[in-house]
Amino acid sequence: MKLILTSLLFIFNLLLSAQSNQLAGNYSHSLGENEKHKLEYQLTLNQDGTFVFHYYSKIENRTPLEENKYGKGKWTAKDNVVTFSADKKEDLDEKYTLDFNNSAARFVTKNPRDKSDKIVQTRLKFLDSGIFWMKGIDVFKI
């Protein structure tokens, strides 16, 4: 009985780590055709359940011309939905000002049963966020 229970716990832990291994990594998205107008989103999901986010914008005829914003915190995954959280005391400071509480993104990838030639870029699509401009943003796995 102990052997069966130990085996089941081991398999369960393997499945959980496989999910986070698939999600962890670097994600990015750039918008803009030239050097006058540019938006860049960079997200890193670490294996230990933490994340770092960087937003860069450069828009001509705007003050300030360039803008950098940062965020960090923790992430969890359940059923291909990644939920982000930030501890206001630990994760937010002068540099890291973006509060990712109440943010969620769907992990989108090609279904392993899909044998067609259709190309589906692995990405995170933000479904909801306390940061109004993050809702609907896609960041693609690098």
C-alpha positions as CSV (number, residue, x, y, z in Angstrom):
1,M,0.0,0.0,0.0
2,K,2.8,2.4,0.9
3,L,4.5,1.6,-2.4
4,I,1.4,2.4,-4.4
5,L,0.8,5.6,-2.6
6,T,4.4,6.7,-3.0
7,S,4.3,5.8,-6.7
8,L,1.1,7.9,-7.2
9,L,2.6,10.9,-5.5
10,F,5.8,10.6,-7.6
11,I,3.8,10.5,-10.8
12,F,1.6,13.4,-9.7
13,N,4.8,15.5,-9.0
14,L,6.2,14.6,-12.4
15,L,3.0,15.8,-14.1
16,L,3.1,19.1,-12.2
17,S,6.8,19.7,-13.1
18,A,6.2,18.8,-16.7
19,Q,3.4,21.5,-16.9
20,S,5.7,24.2,-15.4
21,N,8.6,23.1,-17.6
22,Q,6.4,23.6,-20.7
23,L,5.3,27.1,-19.5
24,A,8.6,28.4,-18.1
25,G,10.8,30.4,-20.5
26,N,11.1,33.7,-22.3
27,Y,8.2,35.4,-24.1
28,S,8.3,38.5,-26.2
29,H,6.3,40.6,-28.6
30,S,7.4,43.7,-30.6
31,L,5.1,46.1,-32.4
32,G,6.2,48.9,-34.7
33,E,7.6,49.1,-38.2
34,N,10.4,51.6,-37.7
35,E,12.5,53.3,-35.1
36,K,10.0,56.1,-34.7
37,H,7.3,54.1,-33.0
38,K,8.1,50.9,-31.1
39,L,6.4,48.8,-28.3
40,E,8.1,45.8,-26.8
41,Y,6.8,43.4,-24.2
42,Q,9.2,40.9,-22.6
43,L,8.1,38.3,-20.0
44,T,10.3,35.6,-18.3
45,L,8.6,32.8,-16.4
46,N,11.1,31.1,-14.2
47,Q,11.0,27.5,-13.1
48,D,10.7,28.5,-9.4
49,G,7.3,30.2,-10.0
50,T,8.6,33.8,-10.3
51,F,8.4,36.1,-13.2
52,V,9.9,39.3,-14.5
53,F,8.2,41.7,-17.0
54,H,9.6,44.6,-19.0
55,Y,7.7,47.0,-21.2
56,Y,9.5,49.4,-23.5
57,S,7.8,52.1,-25.6
58,K,9.3,54.7,-28.0
59,I,6.8,56.9,-29.7
60,E,7.8,60.0,-31.6
61,N,6.3,63.3,-30.6
62,R,5.4,62.1,-27.1
63,T,6.8,63.2,-23.8
64,P,8.7,61.3,-22.6
65,L,9.9,59.9,-25.9
66,E,11.0,56.6,-24.4
67,E,9.4,54.7,-21.5
68,N,10.4,51.6,-19.5
69,K,8.1,49.9,-17.1
70,Y,8.9,46.7,-15.0
71,G,6.9,44.2,-13.0
72,K,7.7,41.1,-11.1
73,G,6.0,38.5,-8.8
74,K,4.8,34.9,-8.8
75,W,3.0,32.8,-11.3
76,T,0.9,29.6,-11.0
77,A,-0.7,27.5,-13.7
78,K,-3.9,25.4,-13.8
79,D,-5.6,24.0,-16.9
80,N,-3.5,26.1,-19.3
81,V,-4.3,29.4,-17.4
82,V,-1.4,31.2,-15.9
83,T,-2.3,33.4,-12.9
84,F,0.0,36.2,-11.9
85,S,0.4,37.8,-8.4
86,A,2.6,40.4,-6.8
87,D,3.2,41.1,-3.2
88,K,3.0,44.8,-2.7
89,K,5.7,44.8,0.0
90,E,8.2,42.5,-1.7
91,D,7.7,42.8,-5.4
92,L,6.8,46.5,-5.9
93,D,9.4,49.3,-5.5
94,E,10.8,52.3,-7.4
95,K,11.8,50.1,-10.4
96,Y,9.1,47.4,-10.4
97,T,5.9,49.5,-10.5
98,L,3.5,47.3,-12.5
99,D,1.1,45.4,-10.2
100,F,0.2,42.1,-11.9
101,N,-2.4,41.1,-9.3
102,N,-5.7,40.0,-10.9
103,S,-3.8,39.1,-14.1
104,A,-4.4,35.9,-16.0
105,A,-3.2,34.6,-19.4
106,R,-4.1,31.5,-21.4
107,F,-1.2,29.3,-22.6
108,V,-1.8,28.6,-26.3
109,T,0.0,25.9,-28.2
110,K,-0.8,23.4,-31.0
111,N,-2.8,20.5,-29.8
112,P,-0.6,17.3,-29.9
113,R,-3.4,15.5,-31.6
114,D,-3.6,18.0,-34.5
115,K,-1.6,16.4,-37.3
116,S,-2.3,19.2,-39.8
117,D,0.4,21.5,-41.2
118,K,-1.2,24.4,-39.4
119,I,1.4,26.5,-37.5
120,V,0.4,27.7,-34.0
121,Q,3.0,29.9,-32.3
122,T,3.3,29.0,-28.6
123,R,2.2,32.1,-26.7
124,L,0.5,33.6,-23.6
125,K,-2.6,35.6,-24.3
126,F,-3.6,37.9,-21.5
127,L,-7.2,37.5,-20.7
128,D,-7.5,39.9,-17.8
129,S,-5.2,42.2,-15.9
130,G,-5.3,45.1,-13.4
131,I,-3.0,46.8,-15.9
132,F,-5.5,48.1,-18.5
133,W,-3.2,48.0,-21.5
134,M,-2.2,44.3,-20.9
135,K,-5.6,42.8,-21.6
136,G,-5.6,41.1,-25.0
137,I,-1.8,41.3,-25.4
138,D,-0.1,38.2,-26.8
139,V,3.5,37.4,-25.9
140,F,5.2,34.6,-27.9
141,K,7.6,32.0,-26.6
142,I,11.1,32.5,-27.8
